[in-house]
Every structure is written in structure tokens, then in C-alpha cells.
Amino acid sequence: MASEDDRRSVGTYETYREAQRAVDLLSDRGFPVARVAIIGRGLRFEEQVLGRETVLSATARGAGSGACVGVLFGAFLWAISANGVSGGLIVLYGLVFGAIIGALLGAILQAASGGQRDFRSASRMTADHYDVMVDVEIADEADRLLDGEGPPRGAQPATGAAGSVG
């Protein structure tokens, strides 16, 4: 992997999706995209609080998760069982026991947190802008392709690019 000093920016975009579109355009025009990087600048961590977490809500969430795992486990056991036990009965047992174990774990873990984190949240990393960086020796070709001067979609890559791969 090339260091940032070996690369040059060929475009700055406000969203990751726009930067992705630029790289997709380069790919469509036959550019060796293995030599491209999208680098986020001005990174920040965002956390959106979704709601309060109580022992009761943790118990309910644990029961739901446990029930899902229990159903899958029951279905697996039914699939490999050699006896004549009804598949629905095994899956039902899995659902019930999974829900009970999940509810207990949810309640115990929430109670054990001691009120340190009594909320649910979703987090993500975002950037102020995104730079499309290309290896220095082929950056001029990337500039040309992004400016619309490249071959049409489906054409073979230009042969003048150092290290270009088809």
C-alpha cells in the first residue's frame, strides 16, 4: 500500500458517495483502481441516542435475540436429528428456551452495568470531506479521465499509464 506522500489528490468531495462515484467512473474507464484510495479528512465520531435502556427493556431485547438464536438452534437440531420427533416441537423448544436464556442474560447484564450506560445508541464515523488519492505517477491520467477526456465505458484502458492493469 502506497503512503500518502506517494499519492496526489485528484478530487475532493463533500460526501463519501460522491468520492465513490468518482472511483467508479475511473474504473468504468479502465483506470487501475487498485492504485486509488478514498481518504476521509476532518474525522469525527457521532453517536445518536435512540432511547433509554432499563432492565425491563434489556430483558425484552434479550428475549427477542435469544428467541431468534433458539429458533435457529432448534431448526439445526431438527435437521440433524435421526428420530421421529416433530420438527415444529424442537423449534418451539428452541424458541422458548432461547427467549428465557436471552431475557435472563439481558436483565443480568443491564443490572450489572450499575447505571453506567442507561441508554441505547447508534454510532458512526463521518468526515468533513473525502479526497480521492491516486499514485503520483498515474495521477495525471486520473485527472484526465475525471475531466471526461477518457475512453467511453467498456473501452480498454489507455496504454500510456505507468503500471496500468486491464
N, C-alpha and C positions, 0 to 999 in steps of 0.2 A: 504494500500500500504506500503510495506516494505521500510525502509530508506536505503540509500546507505551503511551504516555501517552494515546492516543485510544481505548484499549481497556480493558475490565474483565474480570476472570476470572469465569466463570460455573460453573467446576468445576475441581477438582484431582484428578488420577487417578494411581495408582501405576504403571500401565503405559500404553504408547502405544496398545495395543489398546483399553483402556477409554476413552481420550480419543477414539479413532477412532469407537467405538460411540456416544459422546455426540454427535459431529458428525453421524454417520449418522442418529441419532434426530432431530436438528434438521432435517436435510434431508428426512427422511420426513414431517415435519410442516409442510413448506413454508417453512421459515426460509431467508432469503437467506445461504446458507453461504459465499458469496464474501466475506462480511464477518466470517469466523471464522478464527482461527489456532490451531494447536496449538504451544505453546512448551515445550520441554524445559528444566527447571531442574536445576542441580547436574550439569552435563555432565561425563562422564569418558570417557577413551579406554581400551578394553580390548583386549588382544592375547593370544590363546590360541596358545601354541606347539604346533604339530602334530607336529613331529619334526625330526630332524637333516637337514641338506642337505649332501650330499657331491658331489664331481664326478660320481661314478657315478650318484647319484640324479637330479642335474640333467641328466645325459646321457639317462637313461631318460625323464624327464619331457619333455625337449626332443624326443626321438624320437617320443613319443606325440603331442605337439602338432603337430609337423611332419608326421607321417603324416596327421593329420586335415586339415590345410591342403592337403597334397599330393593327397589323395583329392578334395577339393572342386575344386582347380585342375584335376586330370585330368578330372573329370566335366564341368567347364565347357569345357575344350578339346575333349572328345569331342562335346559338344552343338553346338559351333560349327564343327566340322571338316567339310569337304566331301569328304574322301577316304574310302576304304573300310576304314580301319584299325579294328580291333576296339575297341569301347568299353572292354571289360574290360582290354585291354592298356594303353591310355592311362591308365586309372585306377590300374592296378598300378604303372606307371612313376611316376605322381604320388605314390603311397603310398611307394614305395621312396626316391625322391629327396627327398621331404619329410621322411621319417624320418631320412635321413642328414644333411641340412642342419640339421634341428632338433636332432639329437644333437650335432652339432659346435658349434652356437651355444650350447646348454645347457652343454656342457663348458667352452667358452672363457669364457663369461660368469661361470660359477661360479668357475673358476680365477682369473680376473681380479679377482674381489672380494677376493682376498687374505685370506680368512678373516674378513672384517668382519661377515658375517651368515651363519653356518653353520647356520641353522635356517629352517624354514617356519612360517608363522603365518597366522592369520585375525584380522582386527581389526574393531572396530565402536565406534560411539559410543553411549553409553547415558546416561540421565538418572535422577536420583533420583525425580522426579515430573514430570507434564505438566499444564500449565494450558491450559484451553480459553478463549481470549480472544475477546471479541466487541466490536465497535464500541460505544462508550458509549451512543449514542442508541437502540440497539435491544437492549441487554443485558437489560433487564427482561423483554422478550418471550422471550428465550432462557432466562432463569431459569424463567419460567412454563412453557415447553414442556418443559424438562428435568425439572420437577417433576411432569409428567404432566397438566397442565391444558390442553394444546393440542389442536388438532383431530386426529381419528384419521388413520391412514395413508391417503394418497391424497386427502385433503381439500385445498381451496385454501388458500393462506396467508392469515393474518389481514390485514385491510386497515388496521389501525391502526399498523402498524410503519412507521417513517420509512424510506423508501428500500427497502422490501421489493420484491423482484422475483420473479415467478412462475416 
